[in-house]
């Protein structure tokens, strides 16, 4: 591992550039920076979900995902580096299958809400989708690990399922879209 920051400000970014993990410098609005910045935002939002005092087993799953996201951010920060593997994706799929199995089939669209945990998880899901879109754009411009996009795709699906789980906990209900509400 590289060096850790002992001084928080360096003034090297004052001109609008920042350093990548390989030592090269790019503009702060570079697509690669946007990608791993959005991964960081997603990681933070998942921290908010955990802070909603969710079930300990779900908190543990989300904490593991936060570690994966930190790895993904590192991967995106260092061109040519890969950290997310097929095993990471398979783990998400297994968790997704486990929690989705107990949910009723969807017959209506679900609105974000229900409980604080569900609502914040919906925010995390939408940040994840944005992150996925940004990584798809980056993959068109630069070489990135294809597992990055796959991981984010599965994660957004898992977050959707967890939204449903959180909304139904403690007898609460999901908020369904009413297409006929104005008729």
NUDODO-360712 format. One line per 5 residues: number of its first residue (from 1); their letters; for each residue x, y, z of N, C-alpha, C. Coordinates in nm, 2 decimals, decimal comma. Each point is the difference from the previous one (the first is absolute). Example, Ala and Ser with C-alpha at 12.3 -4.5 7.8 and 13.67 -1.06 7.14 Angstrom:
% NUDODO-360712
1> AS> 1,32:-0,57:0,78:-0,09:0,12:0,00:0,09:0,12:0,00 ~ -0,04:0,11:-0,07:0,09:0,11:0,00:-0,08:0,11:0,08
***
This chain:
% NUDODO-360712
1> XXXXX> 0,09:-0,12:0,00:-0,09:0,12:0,00:0,09:0,12:0,00 ~ -0,05:0,11:-0,06:0,07:0,12:-0,01:0,01:0,07:0,14 ~ 0,04:0,12:0,00:0,01:0,08:0,12:-0,14:0,05:0,04 ~ -0,01:0,02:0,13:-0,13:0,06:0,05:0,03:0,15:0,02 ~ -0,11:0,07:-0,01:0,01:0,14:0,02:0,02:0,04:0,14
6> XXXXX> 0,11:0,07:0,03:0,02:0,05:0,14:-0,04:0,15:0,00 ~ -0,01:0,06:-0,11:-0,04:0,14:-0,01:-0,12:0,00:-0,09 ~ -0,11:0,05:0,04:-0,13:-0,01:-0,08:0,01:0,09:-0,12 ~ 0,05:0,12:0,01:0,00:0,09:-0,12:0,15:0,00:-0,06 ~ 0,00:0,00:-0,13:0,13:0,00:-0,07:0,02:0,12:-0,09
11> XXXXX> -0,11:0,06:-0,03:0,00:0,12:-0,10:0,03:-0,04:-0,14 ~ 0,02:-0,13:-0,03:0,03:-0,05:-0,13:-0,12:0,01:-0,09 ~ -0,12:0,00:0,06:-0,12:0,00:-0,08:-0,06:0,14:-0,02 ~ 0,06:0,10:0,05:-0,05:0,14:-0,01:-0,02:0,05:-0,14 ~ 0,07:-0,06:-0,09:0,00:0,04:-0,14:-0,11:-0,07:-0,08
16> XXXXX> -0,08:-0,09:0,07:-0,10:-0,08:-0,07:0,04:-0,13:-0,05 ~ 0,12:-0,05:0,04:0,04:-0,13:-0,04:0,01:-0,09:0,13 ~ 0,01:-0,13:-0,02:0,01:-0,09:0,11:0,09:-0,12:-0,05 ~ 0,05:-0,07:0,10:0,09:-0,11:-0,03:-0,08:-0,13:0,00 ~ 0,03:-0,09:-0,10:-0,05:-0,13:0,00:0,09:-0,09:0,08
21> XXXXX> -0,04:-0,12:0,02:0,08:-0,10:0,08:0,13:-0,04:-0,06 ~ 0,01:0,02:-0,13:0,13:-0,03:-0,07:0,10:0,11:-0,01 ~ -0,04:0,12:0,06:0,08:0,11:0,01:-0,02:0,11:-0,11 ~ -0,08:-0,04:-0,10:-0,04:0,09:-0,11:-0,10:0,10:0,05 ~ -0,01:0,12:-0,06:-0,09:0,10:0,04:-0,10:0,02:-0,11
26> XXXXX> -0,13:0,03:0,04:-0,11:0,03:-0,09:-0,08:0,11:0,06 ~ -0,08:0,06:-0,09:-0,09:0,10:0,05:-0,11:-0,06:0,10 ~ -0,04:0,08:0,09:-0,09:-0,05:0,11:-0,14:-0,04:-0,06 ~ -0,03:0,05:-0,12:-0,13:-0,04:-0,06:0,02:-0,11:-0,10 ~ 0,11:-0,06:0,00:0,03:-0,12:-0,09:-0,11:-0,11:0,03
31> XXXXX> -0,04:-0,07:-0,10:-0,10:-0,10:0,02:0,05:-0,11:0,10 ~ 0,12:-0,04:0,00:0,05:-0,10:0,10:-0,02:0,05:0,14 ~ 0,03:0,13:0,02:-0,02:0,06:0,13:-0,15:0,00:0,04 ~ -0,08:0,03:-0,10:-0,15:0,00:0,03:-0,04:-0,14:0,04 ~ 0,06:-0,10:-0,07:-0,04:-0,14:0,03:0,04:-0,04:0,14
36> XXXXX> 0,12:0,02:0,04:0,03:-0,05:0,14:-0,05:0,10:0,10 ~ -0,02:0,12:-0,03:-0,07:0,09:0,09:-0,14:-0,04:0,03 ~ -0,07:-0,05:-0,11:-0,14:-0,05:0,02:0,00:-0,14:0,07 ~ 0,10:-0,08:-0,01:0,02:-0,12:0,08:0,01:0,04:0,15 ~ 0,08:0,11:0,02:0,01:0,05:0,14:-0,13:0,05:0,05
41> XXXXX> -0,08:0,07:-0,08:-0,13:0,05:0,04:-0,09:-0,12:0,03 ~ 0,00:-0,11:-0,08:-0,08:-0,12:0,02:0,04:-0,06:0,13 ~ 0,13:-0,01:0,02:0,05:-0,06:0,13:-0,06:0,07:0,12 ~ 0,01:0,14:-0,01:-0,05:0,08:0,11:-0,15:-0,02:0,02 ~ -0,08:-0,01:-0,11:-0,14:-0,02:0,01:-0,03:-0,13:0,06
46> XXXXX> 0,07:-0,11:-0,03:-0,02:-0,13:0,06:0,03:0,01:0,15 ~ 0,10:0,09:0,04:0,02:0,02:0,14:-0,12:0,06:0,07 ~ -0,07:0,09:-0,07:-0,12:0,06:0,05:-0,11:-0,11:0,02 ~ -0,01:-0,09:-0,09:-0,10:-0,11:0,01:0,04:-0,08:0,13 ~ 0,12:-0,04:0,02:0,04:-0,07:0,11:-0,03:0,07:0,13
51> XXXXX> 0,02:0,13:0,00:-0,03:0,09:0,11:-0,15:0,00:0,04 ~ -0,08:-0,04:-0,09:-0,15:-0,01:0,03:-0,03:-0,12:0,09 ~ 0,11:-0,06:0,06:-0,02:-0,11:0,09:-0,07:-0,12:-0,06 ~ 0,05:-0,04:-0,12:-0,06:-0,12:-0,06:0,04:-0,12:0,07 ~ -0,07:-0,11:-0,03:0,03:-0,13:0,05:0,15:-0,03:-0,01
56> XXXXX> 0,06:-0,06:0,11:0,15:-0,02:0,00:0,05:-0,09:-0,12 ~ -0,08:-0,10:-0,04:0,05:-0,08:-0,12:0,00:0,09:-0,12 ~ -0,09:0,09:-0,02:0,00:0,08:-0,12:0,10:0,11:0,02 ~ 0,03:0,05:0,12:0,10:0,10:0,02:0,14:-0,06:-0,04 ~ 0,02:-0,13:0,04:0,12:-0,07:-0,03:0,02:-0,01:-0,15
61> XXXXX> -0,11:-0,04:-0,07:0,01:-0,01:-0,15:0,04:0,14:-0,06 ~ -0,07:0,10:0,05:0,03:0,14:-0,05:0,14:0,05:0,03 ~ 0,05:-0,04:0,12:0,14:0,03:0,03:0,10:-0,06:-0,09 ~ -0,03:-0,13:-0,03:0,09:-0,07:-0,10:-0,01:0,07:-0,14 ~ -0,12:0,04:-0,04:-0,01:0,07:-0,12:0,08:0,14:0,00
66> XXXXX> 0,00:0,06:0,12:0,08:0,12:0,01:0,14:-0,02:-0,02 ~ 0,05:-0,11:0,05:0,14:-0,04:-0,03:0,03:-0,03:-0,15 ~ -0,10:-0,07:-0,06:0,01:-0,02:-0,15:0,01:0,13:-0,07 ~ -0,09:0,10:0,04:0,00:0,13:-0,07:0,13:0,07:0,02 ~ 0,06:-0,01:0,12:0,13:0,06:0,02:0,10:-0,06:-0,10
71> XXXXX> -0,01:-0,13:-0,01:0,09:-0,07:-0,10:-0,03:0,05:-0,14 ~ -0,13:0,02:-0,04:-0,03:0,04:-0,13:0,05:0,15:-0,02 ~ -0,02:0,08:0,10:0,05:0,14:-0,01:0,15:0,00:-0,03 ~ 0,08:-0,09:0,07:0,14:-0,01:-0,02:0,03:-0,05:-0,14 ~ -0,08:-0,09:-0,05:0,02:-0,05:-0,13:-0,02:0,11:-0,10
76> XXXXX> -0,10:0,08:0,02:-0,02:0,11:-0,10:0,10:0,11:0,01 ~ 0,06:0,01:0,12:0,10:0,11:0,02:0,14:-0,04:-0,06 ~ 0,02:-0,13:-0,02:0,13:-0,04:-0,05:-0,02:-0,07:-0,13 ~ 0,02:0,07:-0,11:-0,02:-0,05:-0,14:0,08:-0,13:-0,01 ~ -0,07:-0,11:-0,05:0,06:-0,13:-0,03:-0,01:-0,09:0,12
81> XXXXX> -0,04:0,05:0,12:-0,01:-0,09:0,12:-0,14:-0,06:0,00 ~ -0,01:-0,13:0,05:-0,13:-0,07:0,01:-0,01:-0,05:0,14 ~ -0,11:0,02:0,06:-0,03:-0,05:0,14:-0,13:-0,08:0,01 ~ -0,10:0,03:-0,08:-0,13:-0,06:0,00:0,01:-0,12:-0,09 ~ -0,04:-0,12:0,06:0,01:-0,13:-0,08:-0,14:-0,06:-0,02
86> XXXXX> 0,00:-0,11:-0,07:-0,12:-0,07:-0,02:-0,06:-0,05:0,13 ~ 0,09:-0,03:0,10:-0,05:-0,04:0,13:-0,08:0,11:0,07 ~ 0,04:0,13:-0,02:-0,07:0,11:0,06:-0,15:0,00:-0,06 ~ 0,00:-0,02:-0,12:-0,13:0,01:-0,07:-0,09:-0,12:0,04 ~ 0,06:-0,12:0,00:-0,07:-0,12:0,05:-0,06:0,01:0,14
91> XXXXX> 0,08:0,07:0,08:-0,04:0,02:0,14:-0,13:0,09:0,00 ~ 0,00:0,10:-0,08:-0,12:0,09:0,00:-0,12:-0,08:-0,06 ~ 0,02:-0,08:-0,10:-0,11:-0,08:-0,06:-0,05:-0,10:0,10 ~ 0,08:-0,06:0,08:-0,05:-0,09:0,11:-0,08:0,07:0,10 ~ 0,05:0,11:0,05:-0,08:0,08:0,09:-0,13:0,05:-0,06
96> XXXXX> 0,01:0,04:-0,12:-0,12:0,05:-0,07:-0,11:-0,11:-0,01 ~ 0,05:-0,12:-0,04:-0,10:-0,11:-0,01:-0,06:-0,04:0,13 ~ 0,08:0,00:0,11:-0,04:-0,03:0,13:-0,11:0,09:0,05 ~ 0,02:0,13:-0,02:-0,10:0,10:0,06:-0,12:0,02:-0,10 ~ 0,02:-0,02:-0,12:-0,11:0,01:-0,10:-0,10:-0,11:0,01
101> XXXXX> 0,05:-0,12:0,04:-0,08:-0,12:0,01:-0,13:0,01:0,09 ~ 0,02:0,08:0,10:-0,11:0,02:0,10:-0,10:0,11:-0,03 ~ 0,03:0,08:-0,11:-0,08:0,11:-0,03:-0,11:-0,04:-0,10 ~ -0,12:0,07:0,01:-0,10:-0,03:-0,09:0,03:0,06:-0,14 ~ -0,05:-0,06:-0,10:0,02:0,04:-0,14:-0,04:0,15:-0,01
106> XXXXX> 0,07:0,07:-0,08:-0,04:0,14:-0,03:-0,12:0,01:-0,09 ~ -0,10:0,07:0,03:-0,11:0,03:-0,08:-0,02:0,14:-0,04 ~ 0,06:0,09:0,08:0,00:0,14:-0,02:0,14:0,06:0,02 ~ 0,02:0,12:-0,05:0,12:0,07:0,03:0,01:0,05:0,14 ~ 0,11:0,00:0,06:0,02:0,04:0,14:0,06:0,14:0,00
111> XXXXX> -0,06:0,09:0,09:0,06:0,13:0,02:0,10:-0,01:0,11 ~ 0,10:0,09:0,00:0,10:0,00:0,11:-0,07:0,05:0,12 ~ 0,02:-0,07:0,11:-0,07:0,03:0,13:-0,03:-0,12:0,08 ~ -0,09:0,01:0,08:-0,04:-0,11:0,09:0,05:0,01:0,14 ~ 0,13:-0,01:0,01:0,07:0,02:0,13:0,12:0,08:-0,03
116> XXXXX> 0,07:0,05:0,10:0,12:0,08:-0,01:0,11:-0,08:-0,07 ~ 0,01:-0,13:0,04:0,10:-0,09:-0,06:-0,03:-0,02:-0,15 ~ -0,12:-0,02:-0,03:-0,04:-0,03:-0,14:0,02:0,13:-0,08 ~ -0,04:0,11:0,05:0,02:0,13:-0,08:0,15:0,03:-0,02 ~ 0,08:-0,02:0,10:0,14:0,03:-0,02:0,07:-0,11:-0,09
121> XXXXX> -0,05:-0,12:0,01:0,05:-0,10:-0,09:-0,04:0,03:-0,15 ~ -0,12:0,06:-0,02:-0,04:0,04:-0,13:0,10:0,11:-0,06 ~ 0,04:0,09:0,09:0,10:0,10:-0,04:0,13:-0,07:-0,04 ~ 0,04:-0,09:0,08:0,13:-0,08:-0,03:-0,02:-0,07:-0,14 ~ -0,12:-0,06:-0,02:-0,02:-0,07:-0,13:0,01:0,10:-0,12
126> XXXXX> -0,05:0,12:0,02:0,01:0,09:-0,11:0,14:0,06:-0,02 ~ 0,07:0,02:0,10:0,14:0,03:-0,01:0,08:-0,11:-0,07 ~ -0,03:-0,12:0,04:0,06:-0,12:-0,06:-0,02:0,00:-0,15 ~ -0,12:0,03:-0,04:-0,04:0,00:-0,15:0,08:0,11:-0,07 ~ 0,01:0,12:0,07:0,08:0,10:-0,07:0,15:-0,04:-0,01
131> XXXXX> 0,05:-0,06:0,10:0,14:-0,04:0,00:0,02:-0,10:-0,11 ~ -0,10:-0,09:-0,02:0,01:-0,10:-0,11:0,00:0,07:-0,13 ~ -0,08:0,10:-0,02:-0,01:0,07:-0,13:0,14:0,07:-0,02 ~ 0,05:0,06:0,10:0,13:0,07:-0,02:0,11:-0,10:-0,03 ~ 0,00:-0,12:0,06:0,10:-0,10:-0,03:-0,01:-0,05:-0,14
136> XXXXX> -0,13:-0,01:-0,05:-0,02:-0,04:-0,14:0,06:0,10:-0,09 ~ -0,02:0,13:0,03:0,06:0,11:-0,08:0,15:-0,01:0,00 ~ 0,06:-0,02:0,12:0,14:-0,01:0,02:0,06:-0,12:-0,08 ~ -0,07:-0,11:0,00:0,04:-0,12:-0,08:0,01:0,03:-0,15 ~ -0,08:0,09:-0,05:0,01:0,04:-0,14:0,13:0,08:-0,03
141> XXXXX> 0,05:0,07:0,10:0,11:0,09:-0,02:0,13:-0,07:0,04 ~ 0,00:-0,08:0,10:0,12:-0,05:0,07:-0,02:-0,15:0,03 ~ 0,10:-0,07:0,03:0,00:-0,14:0,03:-0,03:-0,01:0,15 ~ -0,12:-0,06:0,04:-0,03:-0,03:0,14:-0,04:-0,15:0,00 ~ 0,01:-0,05:0,12:-0,04:-0,14:0,03:-0,15:-0,01:-0,03
146> XXXXX> -0,04:-0,09:-0,09:-0,14:-0,02:-0,03:-0,08:-0,04:0,12 ~ 0,06:-0,06:0,10:-0,07:-0,04:0,12:-0,05:0,12:0,08 ~ 0,06:0,12:-0,02:-0,05:0,12:0,07:-0,14:0,02:-0,04 ~ -0,03:0,00:-0,12:-0,14:0,03:-0,05:-0,09:-0,11:0,05 ~ 0,04:-0,13:-0,02:-0,08:-0,11:0,04:-0,03:0,01:0,15
151> XXXXX> 0,10:0,03:0,08:-0,02:0,01:0,15:-0,10:0,11:0,03 ~ 0,01:0,11:-0,06:-0,10:0,11:0,03:-0,14:-0,04:-0,05 ~ -0,01:-0,07:-0,11:-0,13:-0,04:-0,05:-0,07:-0,09:0,10 ~ 0,08:-0,10:0,05:-0,06:-0,10:0,10:-0,03:0,07:0,13 ~ 0,09:0,10:0,04:-0,02:0,07:0,12:-0,12:0,08:0,00
156> XXXXX> -0,03:0,07:-0,11:-0,13:0,07:-0,01:-0,12:-0,09:0,01 ~ 0,01:-0,12:-0,06:-0,11:-0,09:0,02:-0,01:-0,05:0,14 ~ 0,11:-0,02:0,07:-0,01:-0,04:0,14:-0,05:0,11:0,09 ~ 0,04:0,12:-0,03:-0,05:0,11:0,08:-0,15:0,02:-0,02 ~ -0,05:-0,03:-0,12:-0,15:0,01:-0,02:-0,07:-0,11:0,08
161> XXXXX> 0,06:-0,12:0,00:-0,06:-0,11:0,08:0,00:0,04:0,15 ~ 0,12:0,06:0,05:0,01:0,04:0,14:-0,10:0,11:0,03 ~ -0,03:0,09:-0,09:-0,10:0,10:0,02:-0,13:-0,07:0,03 ~ -0,03:-0,10:-0,07:-0,13:-0,07:0,02:0,00:-0,07:0,13 ~ 0,11:-0,06:0,04:0,02:-0,07:0,13:-0,02:0,11:0,11
166> XXXXX> 0,07:0,11:-0,01:-0,01:0,10:0,11:-0,14:0,06:0,01 ~ -0,07:0,02:-0,12:-0,13:0,05:0,01:-0,10:-0,09:0,06 ~ 0,03:-0,13:0,00:-0,10:-0,09:0,05:0,03:-0,04:0,15 ~ 0,11:0,04:0,05:0,04:-0,04:0,14:-0,09:0,07:0,10 ~ -0,02:-0,07:0,11:-0,08:0,05:0,11:-0,14:0,03:-0,04
171> XXXXX> -0,06:-0,07:-0,10:-0,14:0,02:-0,04:-0,02:0,12:-0,09 ~ 0,10:0,07:-0,04:-0,02:0,11:-0,09:-0,03:-0,05:-0,14 ~ -0,03:0,09:-0,09:-0,04:-0,04:-0,13:0,08:0,08:-0,11 ~ 0,01:-0,06:-0,11:0,06:0,07:-0,12:-0,10:0,10:-0,05 ~ 0,06:0,11:-0,05:-0,09:0,11:-0,06:-0,01:-0,03:-0,15
176> XXXXX> -0,12:-0,03:-0,04:-0,02:-0,04:-0,14:-0,05:0,12:-0,08 ~ 0,05:0,01:-0,12:-0,04:0,10:-0,10:-0,15:-0,02:-0,04 ~ -0,08:0,10:0,01:-0,14:-0,01:-0,03:-0,02:0,08:-0,13 ~ 0,00:-0,07:-0,11:-0,01:0,06:-0,13:-0,14:0,06:-0,02 ~ -0,10:-0,04:0,08:-0,14:0,05:-0,01:-0,03:0,11:0,10
181> XXX> 0,10:0,05:0,07:-0,03:0,09:0,11:-0,07:0,13:-0,04 ~ 0,01:0,04:-0,12:-0,06:0,13:-0,05:-0,14:-0,02:-0,07 ~ -0,04:-0,12:-0,01:-0,12:-0,03:-0,07:-0,12:0,00:0,09
***
